[in-house]
Amino acid sequence: MIDQYPSPNGVLTSLIWRKTMSGGETSLSGYDNASQALSYTPGQEQVYLNGILLVRGDDYTATNGTSITGLSALSSGDFIQVNCYNNFSVASLPSTSITGSISSSQVDSTIVTTTGSQTLTNKTLTTPTLTTPRFGSAGEIDDTNGNELIKFPTTVASAVNEITVTNAAASSTPSISATGDDTNISLNLVAKGSGTIQAGGVPVVTTTGSQTLTNKTLTSPTITGASGVINNTLTTTTGDIIYASSANTPARLGIGSTSQVLTVSGGVPTWADASSGAASFVGCSMYKTSNQSISNDINTALTFTAEEFDTSSFHDNATNTSRITIPSGKAGKYLFVGYLSFETNSAGSRSITFVKNGTTTIAAGSRVMAVSETGSDTRLNLSYIANLSVGDYVEMFGYQKSGGSLNVQGDPIDTFRTKFGCVYLGA
């Protein structure tokens, strides 16, 4: 029995839900044999068991519109039919039941139509197709005030290239790219009138614009035909020199001859033959002022605390006193000379060596003592030409194997002093 009916102006719709039971069910819900969901208006449903109409409230309970409970346990093969009577709504119509067009005056403005001018609220358009496109009345994208933000001009009928705007993840950079069918595509940014293309508020340099560059480094530039710059055709021969013949006037000085030097005549540079005068001496000579004990069978660097001369700070009497160090601007060939005087002792052997940078022996001399030398001092000499770089240093080492310690002499008499020095021969 149906207890409720639609309002006087309403329309009643019906849905028949049929399902064969598996056995043991006491409730009905979900989909029937035809995959149709159970849906009814409480009080407007009829339940049949094997063709027999059941009594609402006695044989079952139907209160929520989607399930029926309170049934006695059903048997396998029992057939249930539920006649569902509902008030009409568009949502309740199966899609296969709708044909033709709806034009009744009872359809109000809440239903969207294909031709109506309507405002949609809280709608999601999935993959919409926009004609033109037309976001604004003139085919543009407008801002929130209705002002034009982005305009779309008349499209090119044969267009194959376009612009792609790409977003970016954290720590990456979004991009605007030229994309399309062509392999090589330029991206043209056009300003209006005398306006400029800018990046970060600063005009972008162009190949034809007249612009001033600040804090720029030009790597291997070629400058041609410009006023106020040096033309790259000014020099014609390897070794040519450019100089100012007068203010803001570059001029060429051709390469000079071998052995000529650059000098100044009449206020401008010129080549001239080198002077025949002797070059200034560069070098140093230092000596010991007191004896230095050398342990038996130990190669020992000799220290020097006094200088005869030192033209270019090769040596220091207080710091690293054993070293002759090559100063800035003086890399090249050097003649080193050493004189070593051991005190009297005829046992064992003696040697003198030049050592570079504390590890590399570059020259050595030695002497084995003889019985006839008993009572005589042992004096060794060594000279060597070395090619050195700025910062290299050379030391003179003494060695003796007499069986005990032995002094290297720092005799106050100049003839017997232990000495060490160098002469700069040139690069």
C-alpha positions in Angstrom: 0.0 0.0 0.0 1.3 3.5 -0.8 0.8 5.9 2.1 2.2 9.1 0.5 1.8 10.9 -2.8 3.4 13.9 -4.4 2.1 17.4 -3.8 -0.9 18.4 -6.0 1.3 20.1 -8.6 4.0 17.3 -8.4 4.7 14.4 -10.7 5.1 10.8 -9.6 7.8 8.6 -11.0 8.4 4.9 -10.4 11.3 2.6 -10.4 11.1 -1.2 -10.1 14.0 -2.9 -8.3 14.3 -6.7 -8.7 16.9 -9.0 -7.2 17.3 -12.8 -6.7 18.5 -13.6 -3.2 21.5 -15.8 -2.2 19.9 -16.8 1.1 20.2 -15.5 4.7 19.6 -11.8 3.8 17.5 -9.7 6.3 17.9 -6.4 4.5 18.0 -4.9 0.9 20.2 -2.2 -0.6 22.6 -1.5 -3.4 22.2 -2.7 -7.0 19.6 -5.2 -8.4 20.0 -7.8 -11.1 20.0 -5.0 -13.7 22.7 -2.9 -11.8 20.1 -0.4 -10.8 20.5 1.2 -7.4 17.7 1.0 -4.8 16.2 4.5 -4.3 12.7 5.3 -3.0 10.7 7.8 -1.0 9.9 6.4 2.4 6.2 5.5 2.6 6.0 5.4 -1.2 7.4 1.9 -1.8 5.9 -1.6 -2.2 8.0 -4.7 -1.4 7.0 -8.1 -3.0 8.5 -11.5 -1.9 8.0 -14.1 -4.6 5.0 -12.1 -5.8 3.4 -11.6 -2.4 3.1 -7.9 -1.2 4.7 -7.5 2.3 3.3 -5.2 4.9 5.3 -2.1 5.8 6.1 -2.0 9.5 5.2 -5.6 10.1 7.2 -7.5 7.5 9.9 -4.8 6.9 11.2 -1.3 7.7 11.8 1.4 5.1 12.9 4.7 6.4 16.1 6.1 4.7 15.3 5.8 1.0 18.2 3.6 0.1 17.8 0.4 2.2 15.0 -1.9 3.5 15.6 -3.7 6.8 13.7 -6.0 9.3 13.1 -8.8 6.8 12.9 -12.4 8.0 15.9 -14.3 6.7 15.4 -15.0 3.0 16.1 -18.3 1.3 18.3 -18.9 -1.7 16.4 -18.2 -4.9 13.8 -15.9 -3.2 12.9 -13.1 -5.6 12.4 -9.6 -4.3 10.7 -6.8 -6.2 10.5 -3.3 -4.8 8.2 -0.8 -6.5 9.8 2.7 -5.8 7.5 5.7 -6.2 9.3 9.1 -6.0 8.5 12.7 -6.5 9.9 13.8 -9.9 13.2 15.5 -10.2 15.6 15.8 -13.1 18.2 14.0 -11.2 16.0 11.0 -10.7 15.6 10.4 -14.5 17.8 7.7 -16.0 19.9 9.3 -18.8 18.4 6.8 -21.3 14.9 8.2 -20.5 15.6 11.8 -21.6 15.0 12.5 -25.3 14.3 15.7 -27.2 14.4 19.2 -25.6 13.0 20.6 -22.4 11.0 23.8 -23.1 8.3 23.8 -20.4 7.6 27.1 -18.7 8.0 25.3 -15.4 11.8 25.0 -16.0 13.3 28.0 -14.1 16.7 29.8 -14.3 18.5 27.3 -12.1 18.8 25.0 -15.2 21.6 25.9 -17.6 20.6 26.2 -21.2 22.7 26.4 -24.4 21.5 29.9 -25.4 20.6 31.5 -22.1 22.7 34.4 -20.6 23.4 32.9 -17.2 26.1 33.2 -14.4 27.5 29.9 -13.3 28.7 29.7 -9.6 30.9 27.0 -8.1 31.2 25.1 -11.3 34.2 23.1 -12.5 34.6 23.0 -16.3 36.7 19.9 -17.2 38.7 20.4 -20.5 36.4 23.2 -21.7 36.4 24.4 -25.3 36.2 28.2 -25.6 35.4 29.7 -29.0 37.7 32.5 -30.2 38.8 32.3 -27.1 36.6 35.0 -25.6 36.9 35.7 -21.9 35.9 39.3 -22.4 33.5 40.9 -24.8 36.3 41.7 -27.2 38.0 38.3 -27.1 40.5 39.3 -24.3 41.3 38.2 -20.8 40.1 40.9 -18.4 41.3 41.7 -14.9 39.0 41.8 -11.9 38.0 45.4 -12.7 37.0 44.5 -16.2 40.1 46.1 -17.8 41.9 44.4 -20.6 44.8 42.2 -19.3 45.8 40.0 -22.2 44.5 40.5 -25.8 44.3 37.8 -28.5 44.6 39.3 -32.0 43.2 37.7 -35.1 44.7 34.3 -35.5 47.0 33.2 -38.4 45.1 30.6 -40.4 48.3 28.6 -41.2 49.9 28.9 -37.8 52.2 26.1 -36.7 54.2 27.8 -33.9 53.0 29.1 -30.6 54.0 30.2 -27.1 54.2 27.8 -24.2 54.1 29.1 -20.6 55.7 26.5 -18.2 55.5 26.6 -14.4 58.2 25.3 -12.1 58.8 23.3 -9.0 60.7 24.7 -5.9 64.1 26.1 -6.7 63.4 26.1 -10.5 62.5 28.9 -12.9 59.2 29.3 -14.9 59.6 29.9 -18.6 58.0 31.4 -21.7 59.1 29.4 -24.7 58.5 29.5 -28.5 57.2 26.1 -29.5 55.7 24.5 -32.5 56.4 22.5 -35.7 59.4 24.4 -36.9 62.9 23.3 -35.7 64.3 26.8 -35.0 61.8 29.4 -33.7 62.7 32.9 -32.4 60.7 34.6 -29.6 59.8 38.2 -30.6 59.0 40.6 -27.8 57.7 43.9 -29.2 57.5 47.2 -27.4 55.1 50.0 -28.4 56.5 53.3 -29.9 59.7 54.3 -28.2 59.2 51.8 -25.3 61.9 49.2 -24.6 62.0 45.6 -23.8 63.1 45.2 -20.2 64.2 42.5 -17.8 64.0 43.2 -14.1 63.1 46.9 -15.0 66.3 47.3 -17.0 66.3 47.6 -20.8 67.5 44.6 -22.7 70.5 45.1 -25.0 69.7 44.6 -28.7 72.0 44.3 -31.8 70.8 47.5 -33.4 69.9 49.7 -30.4 72.0 52.7 -29.3 72.7 51.8 -25.7 75.3 52.4 -23.0 76.7 49.2 -21.4 77.9 49.4 -17.7 79.9 46.8 -15.8 80.1 44.5 -18.8 83.0 42.2 -19.8 83.4 41.7 -23.6 85.2 38.5 -24.4 87.2 38.6 -27.7 85.1 41.5 -29.1 85.5 42.7 -32.7 84.8 46.5 -33.1 84.5 47.9 -36.6 83.7 51.3 -38.0 82.7 53.0 -34.7 83.7 56.5 -33.8 85.9 56.8 -30.6 87.2 53.3 -30.7 90.4 51.7 -32.0 89.8 50.0 -35.4 91.1 46.5 -35.5 92.8 47.3 -38.9 95.1 49.8 -37.3 97.8 47.2 -36.7 99.2 45.5 -39.8 102.2 43.5 -38.6 102.9 41.1 -35.7 104.5 43.1 -32.9 103.0 46.5 -33.8 102.2 48.8 -30.9 99.3 51.3 -30.6 99.9 54.6 -28.9 98.3 58.0 -28.6 100.0 60.4 -31.1 97.8 63.2 -29.5 94.8 63.3 -27.3 92.2 60.7 -28.3 94.2 59.9 -31.5 95.4 56.3 -31.7 98.5 55.7 -33.9 100.6 52.7 -34.9 104.2 52.1 -34.0 105.6 49.4 -36.2 107.7 46.5 -34.7 111.3 47.4 -34.2 114.4 45.5 -35.1 116.0 42.7 -33.1 117.9 44.0 -29.9 116.2 47.4 -30.2 114.6 48.9 -27.1 111.6 51.1 -26.7 112.4 54.7 -25.7 110.7 58.1 -25.9 111.6 60.9 -28.4 109.6 64.1 -28.8 106.9 62.9 -26.4 106.0 59.7 -28.2 107.4 56.1 -28.1 110.1 55.0 -30.6 112.5 52.2 -31.1 116.3 52.7 -30.6 119.4 50.7 -30.4 120.2 49.3 -26.9 122.8 51.2 -24.9 126.3 49.7 -24.9 126.8 50.6 -21.2 127.2 47.7 -18.7 124.1 46.4 -17.0 123.6 46.8 -13.3 124.8 43.9 -11.2 122.2 41.7 -9.5 123.1 39.2 -6.8 124.2 38.7 -3.2 127.1 37.5 -1.1 126.9 36.5 2.7 129.3 35.0 5.2 129.4 33.4 8.6 130.5 35.5 11.6 130.9 32.6 14.0 131.5 28.9 14.0 128.7 26.4 13.4 129.0 22.9 14.8 128.2 20.1 12.3 127.3 16.7 13.8 129.0 13.5 12.6 127.4 12.0 9.5 124.6 14.6 9.3 124.1 16.8 6.2 123.4 20.2 7.7 122.2 23.5 6.2 124.7 26.4 6.9 123.4 29.7 8.3 124.7 33.2 7.4 124.1 36.3 9.5 126.1 38.9 7.6 126.2 40.1 4.0 128.8 41.7 1.8 126.1 42.9 -0.5 122.5 42.0 -1.5 121.0 44.0 -4.4 117.4 42.5 -4.4 116.6 41.1 -1.0 117.8 37.6 -1.9 118.8 36.9 1.8 117.6 37.8 5.3 120.1 38.0 8.2 117.3 37.2 10.8 114.8 34.8 9.1 115.6 31.6 7.2 119.3 32.7 7.3 120.4 29.6 5.3 118.4 30.6 2.2 119.0 32.5 -1.0 115.4 33.1 -2.3 114.6 34.2 -5.9 112.6 37.5 -5.7 109.7 38.7 -7.9 110.7 39.7 -11.4 114.0 37.8 -11.2 113.3 34.3 -12.5 116.0 32.9 -14.7 119.6 31.7 -14.7 121.9 32.0 -11.6 125.5 31.2 -10.8 125.9 30.0 -7.3 129.3 30.0 -5.6 130.1 28.4 -2.2 133.3 28.3 0.0 133.3 26.0 3.0 136.1 25.8 5.7 136.1 23.0 8.3 138.4 23.2 11.3 141.5 21.0 11.5 140.8 17.2 11.6 142.1 14.5 9.2 139.7 11.7 9.9 136.8 10.7 7.5 135.4 12.7 4.6 133.9 16.2 3.9 131.4 17.4 1.4 129.6 20.5 0.2 126.2 20.5 -1.6 123.7 23.0 -3.1 120.0 22.0 -2.3 116.9 23.6 -4.0 113.7 24.1 -1.9 115.0 21.9 0.9 114.8 18.6 -0.9 116.6 18.6 -4.3 120.4 18.4 -4.5 121.5 20.4 -7.6 125.3 20.3 -7.1 127.8 18.5 -4.8 131.5 18.3 -4.1 133.4 16.1 -1.7 136.9 15.3 -0.3 138.4 12.2 1.4 141.0 13.2 4.1 144.6 12.0 3.9 147.2 11.5 6.6 149.4 14.2 5.1 146.6 16.8 5.8 147.0 16.3 9.6 147.1 19.7 11.2 145.5 21.6 8.2 142.0 23.1 7.8 139.8 21.5 5.1 138.4 23.9 2.5 135.8 23.0 -0.2 134.6 25.1 -3.1 131.5 24.6 -5.3 129.9 26.5 -8.2 126.8 25.7 -10.3 124.5 27.5 -12.8 120.8 26.8 -12.0 117.5 27.8 -13.7 115.1 29.0 -11.0 111.6 30.4 -10.6 110.3 33.2 -8.4 110.0 31.8 -4.8 112.6 29.0 -5.3 115.4 29.0 -2.7 118.8 27.4 -2.6 120.9 26.4 0.5 124.5 25.3 1.0 124.8 22.1 3.1 128.0 20.9 4.9 128.8 17.3 5.7 131.6 15.6 7.7 132.3 12.1 8.9 135.2 12.5 11.3 133.7 10.4 14.1 132.5 13.4 16.2 131.2 17.0 15.8 133.3 19.4 13.8 133.0 23.2 13.4 132.4 25.1 10.1 134.6 28.2 10.5 133.2 31.7 10.8 136.8 33.1 11.1 136.9 36.9 11.5 139.8 36.9 9.0 138.1 37.3 5.6 140.3 34.7 3.9 139.0 31.8 5.9 135.3 32.7 6.3 132.7 30.3 5.0 130.8 32.2 2.3 127.8 31.7 0.0 126.5 33.9 -2.8 124.8 34.1 -6.3 124.9 36.2 -9.5 121.8 36.7 -11.7 122.8 35.9 -15.3 119.4 36.8 -16.9 116.2 35.2 -17.9 
